[in-house]
Amino acid sequence: MTTTVLEGWTELYRKALDINPRDAWSTHALCHVMEMTGRQQEGIHMMKDTDQFWTTCGMLACHNYWHWALYYIEIGDYESALSIFDEHMARLAKASQQMLDVVDVASLLFRLQMEGVNVGDRWDTVYDYCKSHLHDHLLVFNDLHILLACLGSGHKQAAQELMDSIQTFVKEGQGHNRDVSADVGQALLQAFVAYDDGDFAGTVELLSPVRYQVVTIGGSHAQRDLINLFLIQAAIKSPEKKHHKLARSLLNERKVWKPKAPMTDRLMAKAIEAHAD
């Protein structure tokens, strides 16, 4: 996506908001532009200045808060990200318990954990929203975030139930999501289970072969960046030197994709320190 195209979109979305400031979809689109072009501070100020408008959209309010929190995580301001979670996202997800909101709260907590933040018992409530959806299998994207809630809250039996259910779904189900589950979903979710078990080399071996097929699971580029970051973290932590090389390659790839991304720089420094020997 070229800068010229993104700037054209920015102008279009701003015109839409001039006509109707409560057009939460245009605000959401601008969030993506800010995220993709590394304009974190501009995004933060935009959300602060307009929240009286887009928070009236029940469907997108929690998701737009998620985008706002992503800017803070990218720049390393974890306290502000947690404040958004506690003051807004958790409340909205509790009220709706809709999957888009549940996915957002799970995603944010996992991203914070990868950054080394202690999220306390926040996973417990997220798991309560997810535990009735272990056998849905409507989207691999949803299944992934339900699994994160199971693992994050320590409900390993529920995580295994989900994995067993997906295996049955792949064998006996039908339709597009069954095919995506077979081609990508099983390996993807198994990688997160391996990571939770401390098997970082196994995580990389499971996820690497399907990493460029992850687009098929659904979600936006911003949402699927969780998986990019996850693979980088696993490759850094792996004892295998070939995975350390992969981590550097993935970090360079992310640097090209998002040149203005402080998180990439932090991870590069982490990789150098971890592999100094």
Residue pairs with C-beta under 8 A, 6 or more apart in sequence:
1 36
3 37
6 33
6 36
6 37
9 29
9 33
10 30
10 33
13 26
13 27
13 29
13 30
13 33
14 26
14 30
16 23
16 26
17 23
17 26
17 27
17 30
17 50
20 26
21 50
21 53
22 53
22 54
22 56
22 57
24 53
24 54
24 56
24 57
24 59
24 60
24 61
24 64
25 60
27 46
27 47
27 50
27 53
27 54
27 60
27 64
28 54
28 60
28 63
28 64
28 67
30 43
30 46
31 43
31 46
31 47
31 64
31 67
31 68
32 67
32 220
32 221
32 222
33 39
34 40
34 42
34 43
34 46
34 71
35 43
35 67
35 70
35 71
35 74
35 222
36 221
36 222
36 258
37 260
38 258
38 259
38 260
38 261
39 260
40 71
40 72
40 74
40 75
40 260
40 262
41 71
41 75
43 67
43 68
43 71
44 68
44 71
44 72
47 64
47 67
47 68
47 71
54 60
54 61
54 64
55 61
55 64
57 64
58 96
59 98
59 100
61 88
61 92
62 88
62 89
62 92
62 93
62 96
62 100
62 101
62 104
62 105
63 100
63 101
63 104
65 84
65 88
65 89
65 92
65 104
66 89
66 104
66 107
66 108
67 222
68 84
69 80
69 81
69 84
69 85
69 89
69 108
70 81
70 108
70 111
70 222
72 78
72 80
72 81
72 84
73 81
73 108
73 111
73 112
73 115
73 263
74 261
74 262
74 263
75 262
76 115
76 262
76 263
76 266
78 112
78 115
78 117
81 108
81 112
82 112
82 117
82 119
85 105
85 108
85 109
85 122
86 122
89 101
89 104
89 105
89 108
90 105
90 122
90 125
92 101
93 101
93 102
93 104
93 105
93 126
93 129
94 125
94 129
97 129
99 133
99 142
102 126
102 129
102 130
102 145
102 146
102 149
103 141
103 142
103 145
103 223
105 126
105 129
106 126
106 130
106 145
106 146
106 148
106 149
106 152
107 145
107 148
107 223
107 226
109 119
109 122
109 123
109 126
109 148
109 152
110 148
110 152
110 226
110 230
111 226
111 229
112 119
113 119
113 152
114 229
114 230
114 233
115 263
119 152
123 149
123 152
123 153
123 154
124 153
126 149
126 152
126 153
127 149
127 150
127 152
127 153
127 155
127 158
129 149
130 145
130 146
130 149
130 150
131 150
131 155
131 158
133 142
133 146
134 146
134 150
134 158
134 161
134 162
134 165
135 162
135 165
136 142
136 143
136 146
137 143
137 165
137 166
137 169
137 173
137 177
137 178
137 181
138 177
139 177
139 217
139 218
140 177
140 180
140 181
140 184
140 185
140 188
140 189
140 216
140 217
140 218
141 217
141 218
141 219
141 223
142 218
143 162
143 166
143 181
143 185
143 189
144 185
144 188
144 189
144 192
144 217
146 162
147 159
147 162
147 163
147 189
147 192
147 193
148 192
150 156
150 158
150 159
150 162
151 159
151 192
151 193
151 196
159 193
159 196
162 189
163 189
163 190
163 193
166 181
166 185
166 186
166 189
167 186
169 178
169 181
170 178
170 181
170 182
170 185
170 186
173 181
180 216
180 217
183 210
183 213
183 216
184 210
184 213
184 214
184 216
184 217
185 217
187 206
187 207
187 209
187 210
188 206
188 207
188 210
188 214
188 217
188 227
190 206
191 202
191 203
191 204
191 206
191 207
191 230
191 231
191 234
192 203
192 230
194 200
194 202
194 203
194 206
195 203
195 230
195 234
200 234
200 235
200 237
200 238
200 239
200 243
201 238
201 239
201 240
201 243
203 231
203 234
203 238
204 231
204 234
204 235
204 238
204 240
204 243
204 246
207 227
207 230
207 231
207 234
208 231
208 246
211 227
211 228
211 231
214 224
214 227
215 224
217 224
228 250
228 254
229 263
229 267
231 250
232 247
232 250
232 251
232 254
232 267
233 267
234 243
235 243
235 244
235 246
235 247
235 250
236 244
236 247
236 267
236 270
236 271
236 274
236 275
237 274
238 244
238 247
241 275
244 271
244 274
244 275
247 271
248 268
248 271
251 264
251 267
251 268
251 271
254 261
254 264
255 261
255 264
255 268
258 264
